[in-house]
Amino acid sequence: MLGICVPAGAQTERETIAAPNAAEQQEADWRVIAARCGTPAFEKAFYKESRAAVAAGLINKNRMPADVEKSVEGLRRSPFVLVASNADCPSQLAQLKELQETRKEMRRTRGRRS
């Protein structure tokens, strides 16, 4: 695909707004997937970790965490749109568990810098 090369820092306002919204939408989707596919204990643990990630600024560091949390809660979609059948759940749960491990490592690394 041919296109115009744009310097990395030269994003339009629309792109700047869309990127945080995409991260917030993804976080909302992950919470829904955890609820649809996981056990109640897994859902509760994932939700708690997700809120901690929002509060730590891992989802959107350019906005207040309370605003990001409110946005994530408002962006929740139907679980049937995200996970068509229960057969999809094992791969989705594996992805969520990998995300949890990545976030744990980020918190550990961040703690060492302080």
Salt bridges, closest charged atoms under 4 A:
GLU24 OE2 - ARG63 NH1 2.74
GLU27 OE1 - ARG103 NH2 2.34
ASP29 OD2 - ARG77 NH2 2.47
GLU69 OE2 - ARG31 NH1 2.71
GLU69 OE2 - ARG51 NH1 3.44
GLU73 OE2 - ARG31 NH1 2.80
GLU101 OE2 - LYS104 NZ 3.69
GLU105 OE1 - ARG108 NH1 2.82
